Amino acid sequence: MTLGSPGPVLRVAALSQQLTLLVRVQRFISLHLSAFAREMVNNEAWFRAAGSKAKNAQDMALQTADPGKEAFRNERRPTNFDKKVLVWSGRFKKEEDIPRHISSDVLNTARNIVRIKVCYIMIALTVLGCVTMIITGKEAVKKDQTLLRVNAEKKAKWRAEVKKSQEAAVGKSQ
């Protein structure tokens, strides 16, 4: 060991100091990040409260507004298809019950509900089709109408037609 090089004890001490420093930095960062996260949650709650106040004011303005005036940006006039979607989703009982302007959120929710109902119908039709194919397949097996037999009969029929056409062509040439 040379005079200028630190010994193993000094290396371990330096490493433990570095480790201690890293732990302190990690604690400092986690403490400040959690404070930052709490602040963001509080800001989000404030924004939600402000948004609900604005929505209430918007609803009041729509109720008191003249019928000829424009609606707010996120309010829209539903088309005939939108009205059918709103009725089919169960949001309104009749098309006459639908207000002149509805929010995009209401329409999106109704569309999602209808989309789910359509998916359920498609699932039911698929299961019904599978059951139908199973039943017809079992009946075909009972009648001994397998796919192999049907294909063999078709090929035999085609071969007979080709043989007849060849004999007719040979008969005409003689």
Secondary structure, 3 states (H helix, E strand, C coil): CCCCCCCHHHHHHHHHHHHHHHHHHHHHHHHHHHHHHHHHHHHHHHHHHHHHHHHHHHHHHHHHCCCCCCCCCCEECCCHHHHHHHHHCCCCCCHHHCCCCEEHHHHHHHHHHHHHHHHHHHHHHHHHHHHHHHHHHHHHHHCCCCHHHHHHHHHHHHHHHHHHHHHHHHHHHC
